[in-house]
Amino acid sequence: MAENRNMEEVDIITLEFDDGVELECEIMGVFDHAGKEYIALIPLDDSDDVYIYGYKEVGEDEFELVDLEDDAEFEAVVAEFDAIMSADAE
């Protein structure tokens, strides 16, 4: 994955899916849940989607995205993300 910056200082990464499709996403933020870090990404395709992945730093200015394959973990992380978004909206 490549990481770029546009003129507004928004962090952008490009996701590449198994089928070869690429999608540019804005990094919304990194957050903690149950001792692990997760990242929220907003696709730049005018959809209302938000992608959430595990987040793992692997070096200076480098990180990996980790798929959330456990349904219970995914649901708990989405609930935490929703709670953060609700608190930010107030």
Protein Blocks (a to p, Z undefined) as FASTA:
>chain_A
ZZdddfkopacdddddfkopacddddfbdcdeehiacdddddfehpabdcddddddfbeh
iacddddfbfklmmmmmmmmmmmmmmmmZZ
